């Protein structure tokens, strides 16, 4: 299972819950299962079957370069979804 940290903007879907234990062998399965538990999560995170532009995923300690295919290696792997920060 992944230990998914819920982004602030998604917490209205989770009734303010800050994190959730979500099963999945890769990032795609984690998001699918997150959607089952918290309807609307996939709409926040995905566009055309990929992570939305402006959303980064960090699995363990590194940003994923494999996108939704990034494997979840063990129990309690941390997953963070981070919105892009813009400005100048």
PyMOL Python script that loads the backbone (N, CA, C, O; Angstrom):
from pymol import cmd

cmd.read_pdbstr("""\
ATOM      1  N   UNK A   1       0.839  -1.188   0.000  1.00  0.00           N
ATOM      2  CA  UNK A   1       0.000   0.000   0.000  1.00  0.00           C
ATOM      3  C   UNK A   1       0.872   1.235   0.000  1.00  0.00           C
ATOM      4  O   UNK A   1       1.976   1.248   0.545  1.00  0.00           O
ATOM      5  N   UNK A   2       0.359   2.247  -0.611  1.00  0.00           N
ATOM      6  CA  UNK A   2       1.049   3.529  -0.612  1.00  0.00           C
ATOM      7  C   UNK A   2       0.446   4.418   0.475  1.00  0.00           C
ATOM      8  O   UNK A   2      -0.750   4.365   0.762  1.00  0.00           O
ATOM      9  N   UNK A   3       1.291   5.209   1.049  1.00  0.00           N
ATOM     10  CA  UNK A   3       0.849   6.219   2.008  1.00  0.00           C
ATOM     11  C   UNK A   3       0.743   7.524   1.224  1.00  0.00           C
ATOM     12  O   UNK A   3       1.739   8.208   0.989  1.00  0.00           O
ATOM     13  N   UNK A   4      -0.488   7.856   0.824  1.00  0.00           N
ATOM     14  CA  UNK A   4      -0.719   8.999  -0.051  1.00  0.00           C
ATOM     15  C   UNK A   4      -1.019  10.233   0.796  1.00  0.00           C
ATOM     16  O   UNK A   4      -1.936  10.241   1.617  1.00  0.00           O
ATOM     17  N   UNK A   5      -0.224  11.267   0.571  1.00  0.00           N
ATOM     18  CA  UNK A   5      -0.452  12.547   1.229  1.00  0.00           C
ATOM     19  C   UNK A   5      -1.374  13.366   0.330  1.00  0.00           C
ATOM     20  O   UNK A   5      -1.083  13.580  -0.847  1.00  0.00           O
ATOM     21  N   UNK A   6      -2.474  13.814   0.892  1.00  0.00           N
ATOM     22  CA  UNK A   6      -3.524  14.491   0.125  1.00  0.00           C
ATOM     23  C   UNK A   6      -3.175  15.971  -0.026  1.00  0.00           C
ATOM     24  O   UNK A   6      -2.976  16.665   0.970  1.00  0.00           O
ATOM     25  N   UNK A   7      -3.099  16.461  -1.281  1.00  0.00           N
ATOM     26  CA  UNK A   7      -2.831  17.892  -1.482  1.00  0.00           C
ATOM     27  C   UNK A   7      -3.967  18.741  -0.899  1.00  0.00           C
ATOM     28  O   UNK A   7      -5.118  18.307  -0.852  1.00  0.00           O
ATOM     29  N   UNK A   8      -3.634  19.925  -0.469  1.00  0.00           N
ATOM     30  CA  UNK A   8      -4.611  20.818   0.153  1.00  0.00           C
ATOM     31  C   UNK A   8      -5.866  20.984  -0.706  1.00  0.00           C
ATOM     32  O   UNK A   8      -6.981  20.938  -0.187  1.00  0.00           O
ATOM     33  N   UNK A   9      -5.693  21.174  -1.993  1.00  0.00           N
ATOM     34  CA  UNK A   9      -6.838  21.403  -2.881  1.00  0.00           C
ATOM     35  C   UNK A   9      -7.756  20.190  -2.992  1.00  0.00           C
ATOM     36  O   UNK A   9      -8.912  20.341  -3.385  1.00  0.00           O
ATOM     37  N   UNK A  10      -7.282  19.001  -2.660  1.00  0.00           N
ATOM     38  CA  UNK A  10      -8.098  17.785  -2.737  1.00  0.00           C
ATOM     39  C   UNK A  10      -8.762  17.438  -1.411  1.00  0.00           C
ATOM     40  O   UNK A  10      -9.585  16.524  -1.363  1.00  0.00           O
ATOM     41  N   UNK A  11      -8.435  18.123  -0.367  1.00  0.00           N
ATOM     42  CA  UNK A  11      -8.926  17.732   0.962  1.00  0.00           C
ATOM     43  C   UNK A  11     -10.436  17.891   1.116  1.00  0.00           C
ATOM     44  O   UNK A  11     -11.029  17.299   2.017  1.00  0.00           O
ATOM     45  N   UNK A  12     -11.064  18.685   0.246  1.00  0.00           N
ATOM     46  CA  UNK A  12     -12.528  18.764   0.304  1.00  0.00           C
ATOM     47  C   UNK A  12     -13.141  17.423  -0.109  1.00  0.00           C
ATOM     48  O   UNK A  12     -14.258  17.107   0.301  1.00  0.00           O
ATOM     49  N   UNK A  13     -12.424  16.631  -0.917  1.00  0.00           N
ATOM     50  CA  UNK A  13     -12.899  15.307  -1.330  1.00  0.00           C
ATOM     51  C   UNK A  13     -12.722  14.275  -0.226  1.00  0.00           C
ATOM     52  O   UNK A  13     -13.406  13.252  -0.217  1.00  0.00           O
ATOM     53  N   UNK A  14     -11.806  14.538   0.707  1.00  0.00           N
ATOM     54  CA  UNK A  14     -11.467  13.567   1.749  1.00  0.00           C
ATOM     55  C   UNK A  14     -11.976  13.998   3.120  1.00  0.00           C
ATOM     56  O   UNK A  14     -11.568  13.444   4.141  1.00  0.00           O
ATOM     57  N   UNK A  15     -12.866  14.985   3.141  1.00  0.00           N
ATOM     58  CA  UNK A  15     -13.367  15.529   4.418  1.00  0.00           C
ATOM     59  C   UNK A  15     -12.220  15.986   5.315  1.00  0.00           C
ATOM     60  O   UNK A  15     -12.261  15.816   6.533  1.00  0.00           O
ATOM     61  N   UNK A  16     -11.210  16.562   4.700  1.00  0.00           N
ATOM     62  CA  UNK A  16     -10.087  17.123   5.439  1.00  0.00           C
ATOM     63  C   UNK A  16      -8.995  16.132   5.804  1.00  0.00           C
ATOM     64  O   UNK A  16      -8.012  16.495   6.450  1.00  0.00           O
ATOM     65  N   UNK A  17      -9.166  14.888   5.394  1.00  0.00           N
ATOM     66  CA  UNK A  17      -8.158  13.863   5.695  1.00  0.00           C
ATOM     67  C   UNK A  17      -6.835  14.243   5.033  1.00  0.00           C
ATOM     68  O   UNK A  17      -6.813  14.618   3.861  1.00  0.00           O
ATOM     69  N   UNK A  18      -5.734  14.147   5.779  1.00  0.00           N
ATOM     70  CA  UNK A  18      -4.423  14.573   5.293  1.00  0.00           C
ATOM     71  C   UNK A  18      -3.672  13.486   4.535  1.00  0.00           C
ATOM     72  O   UNK A  18      -2.841  13.792   3.680  1.00  0.00           O
ATOM     73  N   UNK A  19      -3.955  12.217   4.840  1.00  0.00           N
ATOM     74  CA  UNK A  19      -3.288  11.118   4.154  1.00  0.00           C
ATOM     75  C   UNK A  19      -4.196   9.899   4.167  1.00  0.00           C
ATOM     76  O   UNK A  19      -5.154   9.821   4.936  1.00  0.00           O
ATOM     77  N   UNK A  20      -3.869   8.944   3.289  1.00  0.00           N
ATOM     78  CA  UNK A  20      -4.662   7.715   3.186  1.00  0.00           C
ATOM     79  C   UNK A  20      -3.758   6.565   2.777  1.00  0.00           C
ATOM     80  O   UNK A  20      -2.794   6.764   2.037  1.00  0.00           O
ATOM     81  N   UNK A  21      -4.060   5.374   3.248  1.00  0.00           N
ATOM     82  CA  UNK A  21      -3.368   4.154   2.830  1.00  0.00           C
ATOM     83  C   UNK A  21      -4.128   3.607   1.621  1.00  0.00           C
ATOM     84  O   UNK A  21      -5.291   3.221   1.741  1.00  0.00           O
ATOM     85  N   UNK A  22      -3.479   3.576   0.469  1.00  0.00           N
ATOM     86  CA  UNK A  22      -4.131   3.201  -0.782  1.00  0.00           C
ATOM     87  C   UNK A  22      -3.326   2.089  -1.447  1.00  0.00           C
ATOM     88  O   UNK A  22      -2.119   2.237  -1.639  1.00  0.00           O
ATOM     89  N   UNK A  23      -3.979   0.968  -1.804  1.00  0.00           N
ATOM     90  CA  UNK A  23      -3.258  -0.118  -2.464  1.00  0.00           C
ATOM     91  C   UNK A  23      -2.958   0.211  -3.931  1.00  0.00           C
ATOM     92  O   UNK A  23      -3.650   1.014  -4.556  1.00  0.00           O
ATOM     93  N   UNK A  24      -1.924  -0.421  -4.456  1.00  0.00           N
ATOM     94  CA  UNK A  24      -1.579  -0.279  -5.864  1.00  0.00           C
ATOM     95  C   UNK A  24      -0.154  -0.717  -6.124  1.00  0.00           C
ATOM     96  O   UNK A  24       0.739  -0.485  -5.309  1.00  0.00           O
ATOM     97  N   UNK A  25       0.053  -1.357  -7.275  1.00  0.00           N
ATOM     98  CA  UNK A  25       1.388  -1.819  -7.662  1.00  0.00           C
ATOM     99  C   UNK A  25       2.169  -0.737  -8.390  1.00  0.00           C
ATOM    100  O   UNK A  25       3.399  -0.770  -8.441  1.00  0.00           O
ATOM    101  N   UNK A  26       1.436   0.229  -8.955  1.00  0.00           N
ATOM    102  CA  UNK A  26       2.075   1.358  -9.625  1.00  0.00           C
ATOM    103  C   UNK A  26       1.221   2.599  -9.385  1.00  0.00           C
ATOM    104  O   UNK A  26       0.146   2.518  -8.790  1.00  0.00           O
ATOM    105  N   UNK A  27       1.703   3.736  -9.847  1.00  0.00           N
ATOM    106  CA  UNK A  27       1.019   5.000  -9.592  1.00  0.00           C
ATOM    107  C   UNK A  27      -0.378   5.025 -10.203  1.00  0.00           C
ATOM    108  O   UNK A  27      -1.295   5.599  -9.616  1.00  0.00           O
ATOM    109  N   UNK A  28      -0.555   4.413 -11.370  1.00  0.00           N
ATOM    110  CA  UNK A  28      -1.886   4.368 -12.000  1.00  0.00           C
ATOM    111  C   UNK A  28      -2.886   3.642 -11.100  1.00  0.00           C
ATOM    112  O   UNK A  28      -4.001   4.124 -10.900  1.00  0.00           O
ATOM    113  N   UNK A  29      -2.496   2.484 -10.554  1.00  0.00           N
ATOM    114  CA  UNK A  29      -3.398   1.729  -9.672  1.00  0.00           C
ATOM    115  C   UNK A  29      -3.690   2.508  -8.392  1.00  0.00           C
ATOM    116  O   UNK A  29      -4.811   2.477  -7.884  1.00  0.00           O
ATOM    117  N   UNK A  30      -2.697   3.192  -7.881  1.00  0.00           N
ATOM    118  CA  UNK A  30      -2.919   4.005  -6.681  1.00  0.00           C
ATOM    119  C   UNK A  30      -3.967   5.074  -6.958  1.00  0.00           C
ATOM    120  O   UNK A  30      -4.864   5.285  -6.141  1.00  0.00           O
ATOM    121  N   UNK A  31      -3.867   5.747  -8.094  1.00  0.00           N
ATOM    122  CA  UNK A  31      -4.848   6.791  -8.425  1.00  0.00           C
ATOM    123  C   UNK A  31      -6.227   6.177  -8.656  1.00  0.00           C
ATOM    124  O   UNK A  31      -7.231   6.742  -8.223  1.00  0.00           O
ATOM    125  N   UNK A  32      -6.291   5.028  -9.331  1.00  0.00           N
ATOM    126  CA  UNK A  32      -7.585   4.356  -9.535  1.00  0.00           C
ATOM    127  C   UNK A  32      -8.230   4.011  -8.196  1.00  0.00           C
ATOM    128  O   UNK A  32      -9.431   4.212  -8.018  1.00  0.00           O
ATOM    129  N   UNK A  33      -7.449   3.498  -7.264  1.00  0.00           N
ATOM    130  CA  UNK A  33      -7.978   3.138  -5.950  1.00  0.00           C
ATOM    131  C   UNK A  33      -8.277   4.371  -5.095  1.00  0.00           C
ATOM    132  O   UNK A  33      -9.203   4.356  -4.284  1.00  0.00           O
ATOM    133  N   UNK A  34      -7.504   5.423  -5.277  1.00  0.00           N
ATOM    134  CA  UNK A  34      -7.789   6.685  -4.602  1.00  0.00           C
ATOM    135  C   UNK A  34      -9.144   7.221  -5.075  1.00  0.00           C
ATOM    136  O   UNK A  34      -9.923   7.746  -4.280  1.00  0.00           O
ATOM    137  N   UNK A  35      -9.413   7.086  -6.365  1.00  0.00           N
ATOM    138  CA  UNK A  35     -10.695   7.519  -6.935  1.00  0.00           C
ATOM    139  C   UNK A  35     -11.857   6.719  -6.346  1.00  0.00           C
ATOM    140  O   UNK A  35     -12.921   7.278  -6.077  1.00  0.00           O
ATOM    141  N   UNK A  36     -11.661   5.421  -6.146  1.00  0.00           N
ATOM    142  CA  UNK A  36     -12.725   4.590  -5.549  1.00  0.00           C
ATOM    143  C   UNK A  36     -13.034   5.045  -4.126  1.00  0.00           C
ATOM    144  O   UNK A  36     -14.192   5.085  -3.711  1.00  0.00           O
ATOM    145  N   UNK A  37     -11.999   5.383  -3.398  1.00  0.00           N
ATOM    146  CA  UNK A  37     -12.178   5.811  -2.006  1.00  0.00           C
ATOM    147  C   UNK A  37     -12.682   7.251  -1.912  1.00  0.00           C
ATOM    148  O   UNK A  37     -13.504   7.576  -1.056  1.00  0.00           O
ATOM    149  N   UNK A  38     -12.180   8.105  -2.800  1.00  0.00           N
ATOM    150  CA  UNK A  38     -12.523   9.530  -2.770  1.00  0.00           C
ATOM    151  C   UNK A  38     -12.900   9.981  -4.190  1.00  0.00           C
ATOM    152  O   UNK A  38     -12.054  10.494  -4.923  1.00  0.00           O
ATOM    153  N   UNK A  39     -14.164   9.789  -4.573  1.00  0.00           N
ATOM    154  CA  UNK A  39     -14.587  10.174  -5.929  1.00  0.00           C
ATOM    155  C   UNK A  39     -14.236  11.633  -6.233  1.00  0.00           C
ATOM    156  O   UNK A  39     -14.456  12.530  -5.419  1.00  0.00           O
ATOM    157  N   UNK A  40     -13.685  11.840  -7.426  1.00  0.00           N
ATOM    158  CA  UNK A  40     -13.254  13.159  -7.853  1.00  0.00           C
ATOM    159  C   UNK A  40     -11.746  13.316  -7.824  1.00  0.00           C
ATOM    160  O   UNK A  40     -11.213  14.260  -8.407  1.00  0.00           O
ATOM    161  N   UNK A  41     -11.044  12.401  -7.151  1.00  0.00           N
ATOM    162  CA  UNK A  41      -9.590  12.499  -7.051  1.00  0.00           C
ATOM    163  C   UNK A  41      -8.927  12.380  -8.420  1.00  0.00           C
ATOM    164  O   UNK A  41      -8.006  13.133  -8.736  1.00  0.00           O
ATOM    165  N   UNK A  42      -9.395  11.437  -9.229  1.00  0.00           N
ATOM    166  CA  UNK A  42      -8.797  11.243 -10.556  1.00  0.00           C
ATOM    167  C   UNK A  42      -8.998  12.477 -11.429  1.00  0.00           C
ATOM    168  O   UNK A  42      -8.111  12.841 -12.202  1.00  0.00           O
ATOM    169  N   UNK A  43     -10.136  13.111 -11.311  1.00  0.00           N
ATOM    170  CA  UNK A  43     -10.393  14.320 -12.102  1.00  0.00           C
ATOM    171  C   UNK A  43      -9.412  15.431 -11.728  1.00  0.00           C
ATOM    172  O   UNK A  43      -8.990  16.210 -12.582  1.00  0.00           O
ATOM    173  N   UNK A  44      -9.057  15.496 -10.453  1.00  0.00           N
ATOM    174  CA  UNK A  44      -8.092  16.497  -9.996  1.00  0.00           C
ATOM    175  C   UNK A  44      -6.685  16.183 -10.504  1.00  0.00           C
ATOM    176  O   UNK A  44      -5.922  17.098 -10.815  1.00  0.00           O
ATOM    177  N   UNK A  45      -6.334  14.889 -10.590  1.00  0.00           N
ATOM    178  CA  UNK A  45      -4.959  14.483 -10.884  1.00  0.00           C
ATOM    179  C   UNK A  45      -4.680  14.157 -12.345  1.00  0.00           C
ATOM    180  O   UNK A  45      -3.546  14.304 -12.803  1.00  0.00           O
ATOM    181  N   UNK A  46      -5.704  13.714 -13.088  1.00  0.00           N
ATOM    182  CA  UNK A  46      -5.477  13.187 -14.434  1.00  0.00           C
ATOM    183  C   UNK A  46      -6.142  14.012 -15.519  1.00  0.00           C
ATOM    184  O   UNK A  46      -7.169  14.658 -15.311  1.00  0.00           O
ATOM    185  N   UNK A  47      -5.514  13.962 -16.686  1.00  0.00           N
ATOM    186  CA  UNK A  47      -6.074  14.552 -17.903  1.00  0.00           C
ATOM    187  C   UNK A  47      -5.661  13.661 -19.057  1.00  0.00           C
ATOM    188  O   UNK A  47      -4.472  13.415 -19.257  1.00  0.00           O
ATOM    189  N   UNK A  48      -6.621  13.179 -19.811  1.00  0.00           N
ATOM    190  CA  UNK A  48      -6.353  12.302 -20.963  1.00  0.00           C
ATOM    191  C   UNK A  48      -5.496  11.094 -20.574  1.00  0.00           C
ATOM    192  O   UNK A  48      -4.616  10.686 -21.332  1.00  0.00           O
ATOM    193  N   UNK A  49      -5.754  10.525 -19.395  1.00  0.00           N
ATOM    194  CA  UNK A  49      -5.057   9.312 -18.980  1.00  0.00           C
ATOM    195  C   UNK A  49      -3.642   9.507 -18.460  1.00  0.00           C
ATOM    196  O   UNK A  49      -2.930   8.529 -18.235  1.00  0.00           O
ATOM    197  N   UNK A  50      -3.224  10.748 -18.264  1.00  0.00           N
ATOM    198  CA  UNK A  50      -1.880  11.056 -17.737  1.00  0.00           C
ATOM    199  C   UNK A  50      -2.016  12.068 -16.614  1.00  0.00           C
ATOM    200  O   UNK A  50      -3.067  12.685 -16.440  1.00  0.00           O
ATOM    201  N   UNK A  51      -0.937  12.231 -15.852  1.00  0.00           N
ATOM    202  CA  UNK A  51      -0.954  13.292 -14.852  1.00  0.00           C
ATOM    203  C   UNK A  51      -1.188  14.623 -15.536  1.00  0.00           C
ATOM    204  O   UNK A  51      -0.625  14.896 -16.596  1.00  0.00           O
ATOM    205  N   UNK A  52      -2.013  15.442 -14.934  1.00  0.00           N
ATOM    206  CA  UNK A  52      -2.293  16.760 -15.499  1.00  0.00           C
ATOM    207  C   UNK A  52      -1.007  17.588 -15.577  1.00  0.00           C
ATOM    208  O   UNK A  52      -0.127  17.470 -14.725  1.00  0.00           O
ATOM    209  N   UNK A  53      -0.915  18.417 -16.600  1.00  0.00           N
ATOM    210  CA  UNK A  53       0.195  19.379 -16.597  1.00  0.00           C
ATOM    211  C   UNK A  53       0.083  20.229 -15.330  1.00  0.00           C
ATOM    212  O   UNK A  53      -1.007  20.668 -14.963  1.00  0.00           O
ATOM    213  N   UNK A  54       1.179  20.449 -14.690  1.00  0.00           N
ATOM    214  CA  UNK A  54       1.149  21.239 -13.465  1.00  0.00           C
ATOM    215  C   UNK A  54       1.011  20.400 -12.203  1.00  0.00           C
ATOM    216  O   UNK A  54       1.007  20.947 -11.100  1.00  0.00           O
ATOM    217  N   UNK A  55       0.899  19.077 -12.345  1.00  0.00           N
ATOM    218  CA  UNK A  55       0.880  18.177 -11.192  1.00  0.00           C
ATOM    219  C   UNK A  55       2.111  17.274 -11.279  1.00  0.00           C
ATOM    220  O   UNK A  55       2.329  16.603 -12.288  1.00  0.00           O
ATOM    221  N   UNK A  56       2.892  17.267 -10.234  1.00  0.00           N
ATOM    222  CA  UNK A  56       4.053  16.376 -10.171  1.00  0.00           C
ATOM    223  C   UNK A  56       3.772  15.304  -9.130  1.00  0.00           C
ATOM    224  O   UNK A  56       3.090  15.550  -8.135  1.00  0.00           O
ATOM    225  N   UNK A  57       4.303  14.114  -9.370  1.00  0.00           N
ATOM    226  CA  UNK A  57       4.170  13.021  -8.407  1.00  0.00           C
ATOM    227  C   UNK A  57       5.551  12.688  -7.862  1.00  0.00           C
ATOM    228  O   UNK A  57       6.517  12.553  -8.613  1.00  0.00           O
ATOM    229  N   UNK A  58       5.622  12.560  -6.562  1.00  0.00           N
ATOM    230  CA  UNK A  58       6.855  12.144  -5.898  1.00  0.00           C
ATOM    231  C   UNK A  58       6.556  10.813  -5.222  1.00  0.00           C
ATOM    232  O   UNK A  58       5.663  10.713  -4.381  1.00  0.00           O
ATOM    233  N   UNK A  59       7.319   9.792  -5.605  1.00  0.00           N
ATOM    234  CA  UNK A  59       7.156   8.455  -5.036  1.00  0.00           C
ATOM    235  C   UNK A  59       8.427   8.146  -4.258  1.00  0.00           C
ATOM    236  O   UNK A  59       9.530   8.168  -4.804  1.00  0.00           O
ATOM    237  N   UNK A  60       8.254   7.862  -2.990  1.00  0.00           N
ATOM    238  CA  UNK A  60       9.433   7.695  -2.138  1.00  0.00           C
ATOM    239  C   UNK A  60      10.107   9.039  -1.982  1.00  0.00           C
ATOM    240  O   UNK A  60       9.524   9.982  -1.447  1.00  0.00           O
ATOM    241  N   UNK A  61      11.331   9.121  -2.448  1.00  0.00           N
ATOM    242  CA  UNK A  61      12.089  10.366  -2.300  1.00  0.00           C
ATOM    243  C   UNK A  61      12.406  11.045  -3.619  1.00  0.00           C
ATOM    244  O   UNK A  61      13.177  12.004  -3.651  1.00  0.00           O
ATOM    245  N   UNK A  62      11.818  10.557  -4.718  1.00  0.00           N
ATOM    246  CA  UNK A  62      12.168  11.181  -5.990  1.00  0.00           C
ATOM    247  C   UNK A  62      10.931  11.441  -6.853  1.00  0.00           C
ATOM    248  O   UNK A  62       9.949  10.698  -6.820  1.00  0.00           O
ATOM    249  N   UNK A  63      11.019  12.512  -7.616  1.00  0.00           N
ATOM    250  CA  UNK A  63       9.955  12.811  -8.571  1.00  0.00           C
ATOM    251  C   UNK A  63       9.956  11.742  -9.648  1.00  0.00           C
ATOM    252  O   UNK A  63      11.011  11.333 -10.132  1.00  0.00           O
ATOM    253  N   UNK A  64       8.780  11.300 -10.014  1.00  0.00           N
ATOM    254  CA  UNK A  64       8.690  10.237 -10.998  1.00  0.00           C
ATOM    255  C   UNK A  64       8.951  10.755 -12.405  1.00  0.00           C
ATOM    256  O   UNK A  64       8.467  11.817 -12.797  1.00  0.00           O
ATOM    257  N   UNK A  65       9.713   9.992 -13.141  1.00  0.00           N
ATOM    258  CA  UNK A  65       9.948  10.278 -14.556  1.00  0.00           C
ATOM    259  C   UNK A  65       9.216   9.229 -15.392  1.00  0.00           C
ATOM    260  O   UNK A  65       9.161   9.325 -16.618  1.00  0.00           O
ATOM    261  N   UNK A  66       8.651   8.220 -14.708  1.00  0.00           N
ATOM    262  CA  UNK A  66       7.937   7.150 -15.396  1.00  0.00           C
ATOM    263  C   UNK A  66       6.436   7.388 -15.416  1.00  0.00           C
ATOM    264  O   UNK A  66       5.681   6.563 -15.929  1.00  0.00           O
ATOM    265  N   UNK A  67       6.005   8.499 -14.866  1.00  0.00           N
ATOM    266  CA  UNK A  67       4.587   8.820 -14.855  1.00  0.00           C
ATOM    267  C   UNK A  67       3.782   7.772 -14.110  1.00  0.00           C
ATOM    268  O   UNK A  67       4.182   7.321 -13.037  1.00  0.00           O
ATOM    269  N   UNK A  68       2.652   7.386 -14.673  1.00  0.00           N
ATOM    270  CA  UNK A  68       1.739   6.479 -14.007  1.00  0.00           C
ATOM    271  C   UNK A  68       2.261   5.054 -13.928  1.00  0.00           C
ATOM    272  O   UNK A  68       1.690   4.231 -13.211  1.00  0.00           O
ATOM    273  N   UNK A  69       3.324   4.747 -14.643  1.00  0.00           N
ATOM    274  CA  UNK A  69       3.903   3.408 -14.607  1.00  0.00           C
ATOM    275  C   UNK A  69       4.899   3.224 -13.459  1.00  0.00           C
ATOM    276  O   UNK A  69       5.396   2.118 -13.245  1.00  0.00           O
ATOM    277  N   UNK A  70       5.189   4.280 -12.731  1.00  0.00           N
ATOM    278  CA  UNK A  70       6.144   4.215 -11.627  1.00  0.00           C
ATOM    279  C   UNK A  70       5.670   3.177 -10.621  1.00  0.00           C
ATOM    280  O   UNK A  70       4.539   3.250 -10.139  1.00  0.00           O
ATOM    281  N   UNK A  71       6.529   2.206 -10.299  1.00  0.00           N
ATOM    282  CA  UNK A  71       6.177   1.113  -9.401  1.00  0.00           C
ATOM    283  C   UNK A  71       6.175   1.573  -7.951  1.00  0.00           C
ATOM    284  O   UNK A  71       6.967   2.418  -7.532  1.00  0.00           O
ATOM    285  N   UNK A  72       5.259   0.984  -7.210  1.00  0.00           N
ATOM    286  CA  UNK A  72       5.212   1.162  -5.766  1.00  0.00           C
ATOM    287  C   UNK A  72       5.879  -0.075  -5.184  1.00  0.00           C
ATOM    288  O   UNK A  72       5.307  -1.165  -5.218  1.00  0.00           O
ATOM    289  N   UNK A  73       7.081   0.085  -4.651  1.00  0.00           N
ATOM    290  CA  UNK A  73       7.910  -1.051  -4.277  1.00  0.00           C
ATOM    291  C   UNK A  73       7.489  -1.771  -3.011  1.00  0.00           C
ATOM    292  O   UNK A  73       7.507  -3.001  -2.968  1.00  0.00           O
ATOM    293  N   UNK A  74       7.115  -1.035  -1.988  1.00  0.00           N
ATOM    294  CA  UNK A  74       6.830  -1.720  -0.733  1.00  0.00           C
ATOM    295  C   UNK A  74       5.724  -1.010   0.023  1.00  0.00           C
ATOM    296  O   UNK A  74       5.261   0.065  -0.358  1.00  0.00           O
ATOM    297  N   UNK A  75       5.315  -1.660   1.118  1.00  0.00           N
ATOM    298  CA  UNK A  75       4.296  -1.060   1.969  1.00  0.00           C
ATOM    299  C   UNK A  75       4.808   0.248   2.540  1.00  0.00           C
ATOM    300  O   UNK A  75       5.990   0.409   2.843  1.00  0.00           O
ATOM    301  N   UNK A  76       3.886   1.160   2.673  1.00  0.00           N
ATOM    302  CA  UNK A  76       4.164   2.458   3.281  1.00  0.00           C
ATOM    303  C   UNK A  76       5.034   3.366   2.423  1.00  0.00           C
ATOM    304  O   UNK A  76       5.604   4.327   2.940  1.00  0.00           O
ATOM    305  N   UNK A  77       5.154   3.090   1.127  1.00  0.00           N
ATOM    306  CA  UNK A  77       5.844   4.015   0.236  1.00  0.00           C
ATOM    307  C   UNK A  77       5.056   5.323   0.216  1.00  0.00           C
ATOM    308  O   UNK A  77       3.842   5.324   0.010  1.00  0.00           O
ATOM    309  N   UNK A  78       5.747   6.415   0.429  1.00  0.00           N
ATOM    310  CA  UNK A  78       5.073   7.710   0.426  1.00  0.00           C
ATOM    311  C   UNK A  78       4.848   8.188  -0.996  1.00  0.00           C
ATOM    312  O   UNK A  78       5.732   8.084  -1.847  1.00  0.00           O
ATOM    313  N   UNK A  79       3.650   8.716  -1.248  1.00  0.00           N
ATOM    314  CA  UNK A  79       3.307   9.312  -2.538  1.00  0.00           C
ATOM    315  C   UNK A  79       2.766  10.710  -2.259  1.00  0.00           C
ATOM    316  O   UNK A  79       1.850  10.897  -1.458  1.00  0.00           O
ATOM    317  N   UNK A  80       3.358  11.680  -2.941  1.00  0.00           N
ATOM    318  CA  UNK A  80       2.921  13.077  -2.826  1.00  0.00           C
ATOM    319  C   UNK A  80       2.553  13.573  -4.219  1.00  0.00           C
ATOM    320  O   UNK A  80       3.277  13.327  -5.184  1.00  0.00           O
ATOM    321  N   UNK A  81       1.435  14.267  -4.319  1.00  0.00           N
ATOM    322  CA  UNK A  81       1.050  14.941  -5.562  1.00  0.00           C
ATOM    323  C   UNK A  81       1.198  16.426  -5.310  1.00  0.00           C
ATOM    324  O   UNK A  81       0.533  16.992  -4.442  1.00  0.00           O
ATOM    325  N   UNK A  82       2.083  17.058  -6.082  1.00  0.00           N
ATOM    326  CA  UNK A  82       2.421  18.457  -5.852  1.00  0.00           C
ATOM    327  C   UNK A  82       1.979  19.332  -7.015  1.00  0.00           C
ATOM    328  O   UNK A  82       2.337  19.069  -8.163  1.00  0.00           O
ATOM    329  N   UNK A  83       1.208  20.365  -6.724  1.00  0.00           N
ATOM    330  CA  UNK A  83       0.853  21.298  -7.787  1.00  0.00           C
ATOM    331  C   UNK A  83       2.041  22.194  -8.124  1.00  0.00           C
ATOM    332  O   UNK A  83       2.846  22.540  -7.260  1.00  0.00           O
ATOM    333  N   UNK A  84       2.129  22.559  -9.392  1.00  0.00           N
ATOM    334  CA  UNK A  84       3.203  23.458  -9.822  1.00  0.00           C
ATOM    335  C   UNK A  84       3.001  24.829  -9.181  1.00  0.00           C
ATOM    336  O   UNK A  84       1.876  25.270  -8.947  1.00  0.00           O
ATOM    337  N   UNK A  85       4.097  25.470  -8.914  1.00  0.00           N
ATOM    338  CA  UNK A  85       4.062  26.812  -8.367  1.00  0.00           C
ATOM    339  C   UNK A  85       4.539  27.755  -9.458  1.00  0.00           C
ATOM    340  O   UNK A  85       5.627  27.587 -10.008  1.00  0.00           O
ATOM    341  N   UNK A  86       3.723  28.740  -9.764  1.00  0.00           N
ATOM    342  CA  UNK A  86       4.060  29.682 -10.827  1.00  0.00           C
ATOM    343  C   UNK A  86       4.292  31.057 -10.218  1.00  0.00           C
ATOM    344  O   UNK A  86       3.858  31.360  -9.106  1.00  0.00           O
ATOM    345  N   UNK A  87       4.959  31.832 -10.953  1.00  0.00           N
ATOM    346  CA  UNK A  87       5.191  33.199 -10.480  1.00  0.00           C
ATOM    347  C   UNK A  87       6.412  33.778 -11.165  1.00  0.00           C
ATOM    348  O   UNK A  87       6.992  33.156 -12.055  1.00  0.00           O
ATOM    349  N   UNK A  88       6.773  34.898 -10.770  1.00  0.00           N
ATOM    350  CA  UNK A  88       7.936  35.503 -11.396  1.00  0.00           C
ATOM    351  C   UNK A  88       8.537  36.575 -10.585  1.00  0.00           C
ATOM    352  O   UNK A  88       9.531  37.175 -10.995  1.00  0.00           O
TER     353      UNK A  88
END
""", "prot")
cmd.dss("prot")
cmd.show_as("cartoon", "prot")
cmd.util.cbc("prot")
cmd.orient("prot")
